[in-house]
Amino acid sequence: MSLKFEEYNNVCVLTLESDFTSVEAEAARKGVEQVIEKKQTVEFVVDCAKVGFIDSEGLETLLWMKRRCEDLFGQVKLASLDENCRKILEITRLDNRFECHPDVPGALKTMR
């Protein structure tokens, strides 16, 4: 499993350590659900620095996270997307659904 959850001032940074495909997507859902329930955290930055590819399950999970957090008045932002992942979001027309930042510190600065 290649996920890491770290907390910074009530914002959870979810670091993806490899491509975001079905196995990681399922683990991310469980992890996010636990963070929301246990820590009452609904602000997430997803660090995609080590992600070279996102499949349909990964995209579904990102959308699920966004809906889940927004339902609880939180937000999800993406950081450090490479060119390929940016293209995937563009092709699937999801690039306008997510706020993307060049790096994690930049994304953290924009959290309310």
MOPAC internal coordinates of N, CA, C and O (Angstrom, degrees):
PM7 1SCF
backbone

  N    0.0000 0     0.00 0     0.00 0    0    0    0
  C    1.4561 1     0.00 0     0.00 0    1    0    0
  C    1.5304 1   108.22 1     0.00 0    2    1    0
  O    1.2310 1   121.43 1   -41.68 1    3    2    1
  N    1.2911 1   114.87 1   138.32 1    3    2    1
  C    1.4613 1   116.70 1  -175.09 1    5    3    2
  C    1.5271 1   111.94 1  -130.40 1    6    5    3
  O    1.2310 1   121.72 1  -114.40 1    7    6    5
  N    1.3375 1   114.31 1    65.60 1    7    6    5
  C    1.4599 1   121.01 1   177.79 1    9    7    6
  C    1.5164 1   109.09 1  -132.57 1   10    9    7
  O    1.2310 1   121.14 1   -32.69 1   11   10    9
  N    1.3358 1   115.43 1   147.31 1   11   10    9
  C    1.4536 1   118.66 1   176.93 1   13   11   10
  C    1.5251 1   107.58 1  -137.28 1   14   13   11
  O    1.2310 1   120.56 1   -47.73 1   15   14   13
  N    1.3196 1   116.53 1   132.27 1   15   14   13
  C    1.4644 1   121.72 1   177.24 1   17   15   14
  C    1.5214 1   108.47 1  -112.39 1   18   17   15
  O    1.2310 1   120.10 1   -56.77 1   19   18   17
  N    1.3290 1   117.41 1   123.23 1   19   18   17
  C    1.4599 1   121.38 1   177.32 1   21   19   18
  C    1.5167 1   108.55 1  -131.84 1   22   21   19
  O    1.2310 1   120.96 1   -34.05 1   23   22   21
  N    1.3179 1   115.77 1   145.95 1   23   22   21
  C    1.4517 1   118.75 1  -178.33 1   25   23   22
  C    1.5228 1   112.22 1  -110.32 1   26   25   23
  O    1.2310 1   121.22 1   -44.65 1   27   26   25
  N    1.3356 1   115.28 1   135.35 1   27   26   25
  C    1.4598 1   123.07 1   177.34 1   29   27   26
  C    1.5221 1   107.41 1  -132.91 1   30   29   27
  O    1.2310 1   119.74 1   -70.22 1   31   30   29
  N    1.3265 1   118.10 1   109.78 1   31   30   29
  C    1.4697 1   121.45 1   177.44 1   33   31   30
  C    1.5246 1   113.89 1    45.12 1   34   33   31
  O    1.2310 1   120.49 1  -122.32 1   35   34   33
  N    1.3069 1   116.67 1    57.68 1   35   34   33
  C    1.4703 1   122.68 1   178.60 1   37   35   34
  C    1.5245 1   115.01 1    65.26 1   38   37   35
  O    1.2310 1   120.45 1  -163.18 1   39   38   37
  N    1.3220 1   116.74 1    16.82 1   39   38   37
  C    1.4572 1   120.67 1   172.85 1   41   39   38
  C    1.5226 1   106.44 1  -118.34 1   42   41   39
  O    1.2310 1   120.63 1   -48.64 1   43   42   41
  N    1.3263 1   116.41 1   131.36 1   43   42   41
  C    1.4614 1   120.07 1   178.37 1   45   43   42
  C    1.5237 1   108.64 1   -96.39 1   46   45   43
  O    1.2310 1   120.72 1   -54.37 1   47   46   45
  N    1.3302 1   116.23 1   125.63 1   47   46   45
  C    1.4576 1   120.57 1   174.55 1   49   47   46
  C    1.5277 1   106.78 1   -98.23 1   50   49   47
  O    1.2310 1   121.68 1   -62.46 1   51   50   49
  N    1.3268 1   114.39 1   117.54 1   51   50   49
  C    1.4636 1   121.28 1   177.26 1   53   51   50
  C    1.5239 1   106.44 1   -98.33 1   54   53   51
  O    1.2310 1   120.73 1   -68.28 1   55   54   53
  N    1.3286 1   116.21 1   111.72 1   55   54   53
  C    1.4624 1   120.81 1  -179.77 1   57   55   54
  C    1.5195 1   108.86 1   -98.16 1   58   57   55
  O    1.2310 1   121.45 1   -58.11 1   59   58   57
  N    1.3245 1   114.82 1   121.89 1   59   58   57
  C    1.4667 1   121.09 1   176.91 1   61   59   58
  C    1.5252 1   106.66 1   -93.54 1   62   61   59
  O    1.2310 1   120.86 1   -54.14 1   63   62   61
  N    1.3336 1   115.96 1   125.86 1   63   62   61
  C    1.4656 1   119.87 1  -173.74 1   65   63   62
  C    1.5253 1   113.32 1   -95.24 1   66   65   63
  O    1.2310 1   119.83 1   177.68 1   67   66   65
  N    1.3445 1   117.93 1    -2.32 1   67   66   65
  C    1.4695 1   120.82 1   179.97 1   69   67   66
  C    1.5247 1   108.30 1  -159.03 1   70   69   67
  O    1.2310 1   120.75 1     9.04 1   71   70   69
  N    1.3368 1   116.18 1  -170.96 1   71   70   69
  C    1.4564 1   119.63 1   178.76 1   73   71   70
  C    1.5247 1   110.11 1   -54.09 1   74   73   71
  O    1.2310 1   120.73 1   -34.76 1   75   74   73
  N    1.3201 1   116.21 1   145.24 1   75   74   73
  C    1.4741 1   121.32 1  -176.97 1   77   75   74
  C    1.5195 1   108.75 1   -96.73 1   78   77   75
  O    1.2310 1   121.59 1   -92.32 1   79   78   77
  N    1.3448 1   114.56 1    87.68 1   79   78   77
  C    1.4665 1   121.13 1  -178.40 1   81   79   78
  C    1.5231 1   109.50 1  -119.68 1   82   81   79
  O    1.2310 1   120.30 1     6.07 1   83   82   81
  N    1.3342 1   117.04 1  -173.93 1   83   82   81
  C    1.4673 1   121.56 1  -168.97 1   85   83   82
  C    1.5260 1   116.04 1   -50.10 1   86   85   83
  O    1.2310 1   119.45 1   135.42 1   87   86   85
  N    1.3258 1   118.66 1   -44.58 1   87   86   85
  C    1.4674 1   120.30 1  -178.25 1   89   87   86
  C    1.5272 1   110.79 1   -63.28 1   90   89   87
  O    1.2310 1   120.83 1   131.95 1   91   90   89
  N    1.3322 1   116.01 1   -48.05 1   91   90   89
  C    1.4630 1   120.93 1   179.27 1   93   91   90
  C    1.5243 1   110.63 1   -66.19 1   94   93   91
  O    1.2310 1   120.84 1   142.43 1   95   94   93
  N    1.3351 1   116.00 1   -37.57 1   95   94   93
  C    1.4707 1   120.76 1  -178.66 1   97   95   94
  C    1.5268 1   110.43 1   -61.20 1   98   97   95
  O    1.2310 1   120.58 1   135.99 1   99   98   97
  N    1.3099 1   116.50 1   -44.01 1   99   98   97
  C    1.4699 1   120.56 1  -179.99 1  101   99   98
  C    1.5310 1   110.39 1   -64.67 1  102  101   99
  O    1.2310 1   120.73 1   136.68 1  103  102  101
  N    1.3233 1   116.21 1   -43.32 1  103  102  101
  C    1.4662 1   120.76 1   179.03 1  105  103  102
  C    1.5299 1   110.30 1   -64.57 1  106  105  103
  O    1.2310 1   120.50 1   141.41 1  107  106  105
  N    1.3216 1   116.66 1   -38.59 1  107  106  105
  C    1.4670 1   120.89 1  -179.73 1  109  107  106
  C    1.5258 1   110.07 1   -64.01 1  110  109  107
  O    1.2310 1   120.36 1   137.54 1  111  110  109
  N    1.3302 1   116.91 1   -42.46 1  111  110  109
  C    1.4723 1   120.18 1   179.14 1  113  111  110
  C    1.5278 1   110.75 1   -59.23 1  114  113  111
  O    1.2310 1   121.34 1   132.78 1  115  114  113
  N    1.3312 1   115.04 1   -47.22 1  115  114  113
  C    1.4703 1   119.05 1  -179.72 1  117  115  114
  C    1.5212 1   110.66 1   -62.81 1  118  117  115
  O    1.2310 1   120.74 1   135.79 1  119  118  117
  N    1.3281 1   116.19 1   -44.21 1  119  118  117
  C    1.4598 1   120.74 1  -178.74 1  121  119  118
  C    1.5227 1   112.14 1   -64.31 1  122  121  119
  O    1.2310 1   120.63 1   136.66 1  123  122  121
  N    1.3235 1   116.40 1   -43.34 1  123  122  121
  C    1.4643 1   120.92 1   179.94 1  125  123  122
  C    1.5280 1   109.94 1   -63.79 1  126  125  123
  O    1.2310 1   120.92 1   136.92 1  127  126  125
  N    1.3258 1   115.85 1   -43.08 1  127  126  125
  C    1.4640 1   120.76 1   179.07 1  129  127  126
  C    1.5355 1   110.14 1   -59.05 1  130  129  127
  O    1.2310 1   120.59 1   137.26 1  131  130  129
  N    1.3365 1   116.47 1   -42.74 1  131  130  129
  C    1.4687 1   120.73 1   179.49 1  133  131  130
  C    1.5202 1   111.36 1   -64.76 1  134  133  131
  O    1.2310 1   120.36 1   137.22 1  135  134  133
  N    1.3360 1   116.92 1   -42.78 1  135  134  133
  C    1.4612 1   120.68 1   179.93 1  137  135  134
  C    1.5306 1   109.68 1   -62.33 1  138  137  135
  O    1.2310 1   120.69 1   136.27 1  139  138  137
  N    1.3290 1   116.29 1   -43.73 1  139  138  137
  C    1.4683 1   120.00 1  -179.77 1  141  139  138
  C    1.5272 1   110.35 1   -63.24 1  142  141  139
  O    1.2310 1   120.34 1   134.90 1  143  142  141
  N    1.3362 1   116.96 1   -45.10 1  143  142  141
  C    1.4714 1   120.24 1  -177.56 1  145  143  142
  C    1.5219 1   112.96 1   -71.20 1  146  145  143
  O    1.2310 1   120.22 1   132.19 1  147  146  145
  N    1.3240 1   117.19 1   -47.81 1  147  146  145
  C    1.4675 1   120.43 1  -174.52 1  149  147  146
  C    1.5221 1   113.16 1   -78.01 1  150  149  147
  O    1.2310 1   120.68 1   135.94 1  151  150  149
  N    1.3219 1   116.30 1   -44.06 1  151  150  149
  C    1.4659 1   119.38 1  -172.86 1  153  151  150
  C    1.5166 1   112.96 1  -101.26 1  154  153  151
  O    1.2310 1   120.74 1   173.88 1  155  154  153
  N    1.3256 1   116.20 1    -6.12 1  155  154  153
  C    1.4700 1   120.34 1  -177.49 1  157  155  154
  C    1.5285 1   111.19 1    57.07 1  158  157  155
  O    1.2310 1   120.85 1  -149.04 1  159  158  157
  N    1.3347 1   115.98 1    30.96 1  159  158  157
  C    1.4623 1   121.15 1   178.70 1  161  159  158
  C    1.5163 1   108.97 1   -95.42 1  162  161  159
  O    1.2310 1   120.25 1   -50.92 1  163  162  161
  N    1.3362 1   117.13 1   129.08 1  163  162  161
  C    1.4661 1   120.53 1   179.21 1  165  163  162
  C    1.5311 1   111.33 1  -127.22 1  166  165  163
  O    1.2310 1   121.08 1  -165.17 1  167  166  165
  N    1.3268 1   115.53 1    14.83 1  167  166  165
  C    1.4589 1   121.41 1   177.52 1  169  167  166
  C    1.5309 1   106.84 1  -110.80 1  170  169  167
  O    1.2310 1   120.65 1   -59.04 1  171  170  169
  N    1.3355 1   116.37 1   120.96 1  171  170  169
  C    1.4592 1   120.41 1  -176.98 1  173  171  170
  C    1.5235 1   111.90 1  -130.11 1  174  173  171
  O    1.2310 1   121.21 1   -39.82 1  175  174  173
  N    1.3389 1   115.29 1   140.18 1  175  174  173
  C    1.4598 1   121.74 1   166.69 1  177  175  174
  C    1.5265 1   104.70 1  -117.00 1  178  177  175
  O    1.2310 1   120.78 1   -53.02 1  179  178  177
  N    1.3314 1   116.11 1   126.98 1  179  178  177
  C    1.4637 1   120.43 1   178.54 1  181  179  178
  C    1.5259 1   107.33 1  -100.55 1  182  181  179
  O    1.2310 1   121.30 1   -64.45 1  183  182  181
  N    1.3378 1   115.11 1   115.55 1  183  182  181
  C    1.4662 1   121.76 1  -179.08 1  185  183  182
  C    1.5313 1   108.56 1   -87.89 1  186  185  183
  O    1.2310 1   121.06 1   -68.25 1  187  186  185
  N    1.3272 1   115.58 1   111.75 1  187  186  185
  C    1.4698 1   121.65 1  -175.68 1  189  187  186
  C    1.5289 1   112.60 1  -105.50 1  190  189  187
  O    1.2310 1   119.99 1  -159.84 1  191  190  189
  N    1.3322 1   117.62 1    20.16 1  191  190  189
  C    1.4676 1   121.44 1  -175.10 1  193  191  190
  C    1.5353 1   112.61 1   -56.57 1  194  193  191
  O    1.2310 1   119.80 1   146.54 1  195  194  193
  N    1.3354 1   117.98 1   -33.46 1  195  194  193
  C    1.4722 1   120.34 1  -176.59 1  197  195  194
  C    1.5237 1   112.45 1  -103.24 1  198  197  195
  O    1.2310 1   120.86 1  -166.89 1  199  198  197
  N    1.3386 1   115.96 1    13.11 1  199  198  197
  C    1.4690 1   120.60 1  -178.40 1  201  199  198
  C    1.5208 1   109.28 1   -97.45 1  202  201  199
  O    1.2310 1   120.89 1   -55.37 1  203  202  201
  N    1.3425 1   115.90 1   124.63 1  203  202  201
  C    1.4605 1   120.03 1   177.83 1  205  203  202
  C    1.5128 1   112.08 1  -104.84 1  206  205  203
  O    1.2310 1   121.17 1   165.12 1  207  206  205
  N    1.3509 1   115.37 1   -14.88 1  207  206  205
  C    1.4631 1   119.55 1  -175.65 1  209  207  206
  C    1.5242 1   109.89 1  -153.64 1  210  209  207
  O    1.2310 1   120.76 1   -38.40 1  211  210  209
  N    1.3345 1   116.16 1   141.60 1  211  210  209
  C    1.4648 1   121.72 1   175.16 1  213  211  210
  C    1.5204 1   106.66 1  -126.81 1  214  213  211
  O    1.2310 1   120.17 1   -58.73 1  215  214  213
  N    1.3458 1   117.28 1   121.27 1  215  214  213
  C    1.4677 1   119.04 1   178.37 1  217  215  214
  C    1.5312 1   110.42 1   -90.15 1  218  217  215
  O    1.2310 1   120.50 1     3.84 1  219  218  217
  N    1.3222 1   116.65 1  -176.16 1  219  218  217
  C    1.4689 1   120.57 1  -175.91 1  221  219  218
  C    1.5257 1   111.84 1   -61.65 1  222  221  219
  O    1.2310 1   119.93 1   143.68 1  223  222  221
  N    1.3324 1   117.74 1   -36.32 1  223  222  221
  C    1.4668 1   120.82 1   177.00 1  225  223  222
  C    1.5272 1   110.79 1   -63.89 1  226  225  223
  O    1.2310 1   120.91 1   138.66 1  227  226  225
  N    1.3109 1   115.86 1   -41.34 1  227  226  225
  C    1.4590 1   120.79 1   178.29 1  229  227  226
  C    1.5205 1   111.00 1   -62.24 1  230  229  227
  O    1.2310 1   120.53 1   135.95 1  231  230  229
  N    1.3369 1   116.58 1   -44.05 1  231  230  229
  C    1.4637 1   121.40 1   178.89 1  233  231  230
  C    1.5211 1   110.49 1   -64.03 1  234  233  231
  O    1.2310 1   120.89 1   136.01 1  235  234  233
  N    1.3446 1   115.90 1   -43.99 1  235  234  233
  C    1.4733 1   120.51 1   177.53 1  237  235  234
  C    1.5232 1   110.68 1   -57.61 1  238  237  235
  O    1.2310 1   120.84 1   137.75 1  239  238  237
  N    1.3138 1   115.99 1   -42.25 1  239  238  237
  C    1.4679 1   121.15 1  -178.51 1  241  239  238
  C    1.5266 1   110.90 1   -66.30 1  242  241  239
  O    1.2310 1   120.31 1   138.49 1  243  242  241
  N    1.3264 1   117.01 1   -41.51 1  243  242  241
  C    1.4638 1   119.62 1   177.71 1  245  243  242
  C    1.5310 1   110.26 1   -62.06 1  246  245  243
  O    1.2310 1   120.49 1   138.01 1  247  246  245
  N    1.3298 1   116.67 1   -41.99 1  247  246  245
  C    1.4709 1   120.53 1   178.34 1  249  247  246
  C    1.5242 1   110.69 1   -65.36 1  250  249  247
  O    1.2310 1   120.89 1   138.21 1  251  250  249
  N    1.3333 1   115.91 1   -41.79 1  251  250  249
  C    1.4727 1   120.63 1   178.36 1  253  251  250
  C    1.5341 1   109.92 1   -60.46 1  254  253  251
  O    1.2310 1   120.87 1   134.04 1  255  254  253
  N    1.3486 1   115.94 1   -45.96 1  255  254  253
  C    1.4746 1   120.61 1   178.95 1  257  255  254
  C    1.5203 1   110.57 1   -57.83 1  258  257  255
  O    1.2310 1   121.14 1   134.04 1  259  258  257
  N    1.3257 1   115.42 1   -45.96 1  259  258  257
  C    1.4643 1   120.78 1  -178.22 1  261  259  258
  C    1.5281 1   110.41 1   -60.65 1  262  261  259
  O    1.2310 1   120.50 1   131.78 1  263  262  261
  N    1.3329 1   116.66 1   -48.22 1  263  262  261
  C    1.4803 1   120.85 1   179.26 1  265  263  262
  C    1.5156 1   110.93 1   -62.38 1  266  265  263
  O    1.2310 1   120.78 1   133.62 1  267  266  265
  N    1.3240 1   116.11 1   -46.38 1  267  266  265
  C    1.4720 1   122.26 1  -177.54 1  269  267  266
  C    1.5295 1   110.33 1   -58.48 1  270  269  267
  O    1.2310 1   120.50 1   132.77 1  271  270  269
  N    1.3327 1   116.65 1   -47.23 1  271  270  269
  C    1.4619 1   120.89 1  -178.35 1  273  271  270
  C    1.5213 1   111.54 1   -71.00 1  274  273  271
  O    1.2310 1   120.11 1   139.13 1  275  274  273
  N    1.3294 1   117.39 1   -40.87 1  275  274  273
  C    1.4633 1   119.79 1  -179.96 1  277  275  274
  C    1.5299 1   111.13 1   -65.71 1  278  277  275
  O    1.2310 1   120.26 1   146.49 1  279  278  277
  N    1.3319 1   117.11 1   -33.51 1  279  278  277
  C    1.4702 1   120.67 1   176.06 1  281  279  278
  C    1.5244 1   110.62 1   -60.40 1  282  281  279
  O    1.2310 1   120.92 1   151.49 1  283  282  281
  N    1.3341 1   115.84 1   -28.51 1  283  282  281
  C    1.4650 1   121.58 1  -178.95 1  285  283  282
  C    1.5311 1   110.80 1  -103.28 1  286  285  283
  O    1.2310 1   120.83 1  -161.61 1  287  286  285
  N    1.3334 1   116.01 1    18.39 1  287  286  285
  C    1.4661 1   123.19 1   178.61 1  289  287  286
  C    1.5240 1   113.08 1    65.74 1  290  289  287
  O    1.2310 1   120.61 1  -148.60 1  291  290  289
  N    1.3244 1   116.43 1    31.40 1  291  290  289
  C    1.4609 1   121.68 1   175.39 1  293  291  290
  C    1.5126 1   110.16 1  -108.84 1  294  293  291
  O    1.2310 1   120.92 1    14.52 1  295  294  293
  N    1.3101 1   115.84 1  -165.48 1  295  294  293
  C    1.4610 1   119.88 1   179.76 1  297  295  294
  C    1.5215 1   110.90 1  -153.08 1  298  297  295
  O    1.2310 1   121.52 1   -20.22 1  299  298  297
  N    1.3245 1   114.70 1   159.78 1  299  298  297
  C    1.4632 1   121.97 1   177.27 1  301  299  298
  C    1.5247 1   107.32 1  -129.51 1  302  301  299
  O    1.2310 1   120.78 1   -50.72 1  303  302  301
  N    1.3298 1   116.11 1   129.28 1  303  302  301
  C    1.4647 1   120.71 1   176.74 1  305  303  302
  C    1.5221 1   108.45 1  -127.00 1  306  305  303
  O    1.2310 1   121.03 1   -30.83 1  307  306  305
  N    1.3203 1   115.64 1   149.17 1  307  306  305
  C    1.4601 1   120.74 1   179.88 1  309  307  306
  C    1.5227 1   109.21 1  -104.53 1  310  309  307
  O    1.2310 1   120.96 1   -35.09 1  311  310  309
  N    1.3337 1   115.78 1   144.91 1  311  310  309
  C    1.4663 1   120.62 1   179.96 1  313  311  310
  C    1.5193 1   110.38 1  -133.24 1  314  313  311
  O    1.2310 1   121.16 1   -31.43 1  315  314  313
  N    1.3239 1   115.39 1   148.57 1  315  314  313
  C    1.4736 1   123.53 1   171.87 1  317  315  314
  C    1.5267 1   114.09 1    61.14 1  318  317  315
  O    1.2310 1   120.16 1  -139.67 1  319  318  317
  N    1.3208 1   117.30 1    40.33 1  319  318  317
  C    1.4702 1   119.63 1   176.85 1  321  319  318
  C    1.5265 1   109.73 1   -73.49 1  322  321  319
  O    1.2310 1   120.43 1   -43.41 1  323  322  321
  N    1.3376 1   116.78 1   136.59 1  323  322  321
  C    1.4611 1   118.10 1   175.67 1  325  323  322
  C    1.5362 1   108.74 1   -84.09 1  326  325  323
  O    1.2310 1   120.91 1    -4.01 1  327  326  325
  N    1.3140 1   115.86 1   175.99 1  327  326  325
  C    1.4647 1   121.64 1  -175.34 1  329  327  326
  C    1.5329 1   111.80 1   -59.30 1  330  329  327
  O    1.2310 1   120.48 1   138.58 1  331  330  329
  N    1.3290 1   116.69 1   -41.42 1  331  330  329
  C    1.4621 1   120.99 1  -178.92 1  333  331  330
  C    1.5313 1   111.65 1   -63.64 1  334  333  331
  O    1.2310 1   120.51 1   133.74 1  335  334  333
  N    1.3326 1   116.63 1   -46.26 1  335  334  333
  C    1.4721 1   120.36 1  -179.94 1  337  335  334
  C    1.5226 1   111.14 1   -66.19 1  338  337  335
  O    1.2310 1   120.99 1   144.18 1  339  338  337
  N    1.3204 1   115.71 1   -35.82 1  339  338  337
  C    1.4673 1   119.99 1   176.31 1  341  339  338
  C    1.5263 1   110.01 1   -61.49 1  342  341  339
  O    1.2310 1   121.23 1   136.81 1  343  342  341
  N    1.3461 1   115.25 1   -43.19 1  343  342  341
  C    1.4678 1   121.39 1   178.69 1  345  343  342
  C    1.5257 1   110.62 1   -61.82 1  346  345  343
  O    1.2310 1   120.54 1   137.63 1  347  346  345
  N    1.3413 1   116.57 1   -42.37 1  347  346  345
  C    1.4736 1   121.07 1   179.75 1  349  347  346
  C    1.5197 1   109.49 1   -59.67 1  350  349  347
  O    1.2310 1   120.04 1   135.08 1  351  350  349
  N    1.3179 1   117.53 1   -44.92 1  351  350  349
  C    1.4694 1   120.68 1   178.21 1  353  351  350
  C    1.5287 1   110.75 1   -63.39 1  354  353  351
  O    1.2310 1   120.95 1   141.88 1  355  354  353
  N    1.3322 1   115.78 1   -38.12 1  355  354  353
  C    1.4622 1   120.53 1  -179.51 1  357  355  354
  C    1.5317 1   110.66 1   -66.27 1  358  357  355
  O    1.2310 1   120.73 1   129.80 1  359  358  357
  N    1.3339 1   116.21 1   -50.20 1  359  358  357
  C    1.4684 1   121.68 1  -177.60 1  361  359  358
  C    1.5262 1   111.06 1   -60.26 1  362  361  359
  O    1.2310 1   120.60 1   141.82 1  363  362  361
  N    1.3299 1   116.46 1   -38.18 1  363  362  361
  C    1.4692 1   120.59 1  -178.91 1  365  363  362
  C    1.5308 1   111.55 1   -86.06 1  366  365  363
  O    1.2310 1   121.13 1  -176.54 1  367  366  365
  N    1.3244 1   115.44 1     3.46 1  367  366  365
  C    1.4733 1   123.17 1  -179.90 1  369  367  366
  C    1.5330 1   112.68 1    59.31 1  370  369  367
  O    1.2310 1   120.88 1  -147.59 1  371  370  369
  N    1.3097 1   115.93 1    32.41 1  371  370  369
  C    1.4633 1   120.43 1   177.89 1  373  371  370
  C    1.5275 1   111.28 1  -102.37 1  374  373  371
  O    1.2310 1   120.75 1   176.68 1  375  374  373
  N    1.3331 1   116.17 1    -3.32 1  375  374  373
  C    1.4719 1   119.23 1  -177.78 1  377  375  374
  C    1.5248 1   112.28 1   -62.05 1  378  377  375
  O    1.2310 1   120.13 1   151.60 1  379  378  377
  N    1.3344 1   117.36 1   -28.40 1  379  378  377
  C    1.4679 1   119.74 1   178.37 1  381  379  378
  C    1.5216 1   112.90 1   -84.05 1  382  381  379
  O    1.2310 1   120.53 1   168.21 1  383  382  381
  N    1.3218 1   116.60 1   -11.79 1  383  382  381
  C    1.4681 1   120.52 1  -178.34 1  385  383  382
  C    1.5236 1   111.95 1   -84.45 1  386  385  383
  O    1.2310 1   120.78 1   158.17 1  387  386  385
  N    1.3353 1   116.12 1   -21.83 1  387  386  385
  C    1.4673 1   119.95 1  -176.40 1  389  387  386
  C    1.5202 1   111.42 1  -117.98 1  390  389  387
  O    1.2310 1   121.39 1   -40.18 1  391  390  389
  N    1.3189 1   114.95 1   139.82 1  391  390  389
  C    1.4568 1   120.06 1   173.04 1  393  391  390
  C    1.5244 1   106.20 1   -85.61 1  394  393  391
  O    1.2310 1   120.91 1   -58.16 1  395  394  393
  N    1.3357 1   115.87 1   121.84 1  395  394  393
  C    1.4677 1   120.58 1  -177.06 1  397  395  394
  C    1.5274 1   110.35 1  -112.34 1  398  397  395
  O    1.2310 1   121.18 1   -37.75 1  399  398  397
  N    1.3286 1   115.35 1   142.25 1  399  398  397
  C    1.4632 1   121.70 1  -178.99 1  401  399  398
  C    1.5268 1   109.18 1  -128.94 1  402  401  399
  O    1.2310 1   120.48 1   -28.89 1  403  402  401
  N    1.3437 1   116.68 1   151.11 1  403  402  401
  C    1.4642 1   120.22 1  -179.20 1  405  403  402
  C    1.5290 1   113.52 1   -63.16 1  406  405  403
  O    1.2310 1   120.35 1   149.84 1  407  406  405
  N    1.3458 1   116.93 1   -30.16 1  407  406  405
  C    1.4745 1   118.75 1  -179.50 1  409  407  406
  C    1.5285 1   110.77 1  -152.65 1  410  409  407
  O    1.2310 1   121.24 1   -11.48 1  411  410  409
  N    1.3165 1   115.22 1   168.52 1  411  410  409
  C    1.4701 1   121.50 1  -177.44 1  413  411  410
  C    1.5352 1   112.42 1   -63.32 1  414  413  411
  O    1.2310 1   119.30 1   132.11 1  415  414  413
  N    1.3442 1   118.94 1   -47.89 1  415  414  413
  C    1.4743 1   118.18 1   179.31 1  417  415  414
  C    1.5330 1   112.24 1   -56.15 1  418  417  415
  O    1.2310 1   120.73 1   140.58 1  419  418  417
  N    1.3358 1   116.20 1   -39.42 1  419  418  417
  C    1.4586 1   120.36 1   179.01 1  421  419  418
  C    1.5182 1   111.54 1   -64.12 1  422  421  419
  O    1.2310 1   120.66 1   138.15 1  423  422  421
  N    1.3256 1   116.35 1   -41.85 1  423  422  421
  C    1.4735 1   120.77 1   179.15 1  425  423  422
  C    1.5269 1   109.90 1   -66.83 1  426  425  423
  O    1.2310 1   120.29 1   138.12 1  427  426  425
  N    1.3265 1   117.04 1   -41.88 1  427  426  425
  C    1.4710 1   120.32 1  -179.82 1  429  427  426
  C    1.5294 1   111.77 1   -61.29 1  430  429  427
  O    1.2310 1   120.64 1   144.20 1  431  430  429
  N    1.3335 1   116.38 1   -35.80 1  431  430  429
  C    1.4706 1   120.62 1  -179.34 1  433  431  430
  C    1.5266 1   111.43 1   -64.52 1  434  433  431
  O    1.2310 1   120.16 1   154.58 1  435  434  433
  N    1.3362 1   117.29 1   -25.42 1  435  434  433
  C    1.4631 1   119.89 1  -175.86 1  437  435  434
  C    1.5289 1   112.72 1   -90.57 1  438  437  435
  O    1.2310 1   119.92 1   176.11 1  439  438  437
  N    1.3116 1   117.76 1    -3.89 1  439  438  437
  C    1.4706 1   120.49 1  -179.42 1  441  439  438
  C    1.5188 1   109.24 1   -74.11 1  442  441  439
  O    1.2310 1   120.71 1   -37.41 1  443  442  441
  N    1.3293 1   116.26 1   142.59 1  443  442  441
  C    1.4572 1   118.40 1  -178.85 1  445  443  442
  C    1.5019 1   111.89 1   -73.25 1  446  445  443
  O    1.2310 1   120.10 1   180.00 1  447  446  445

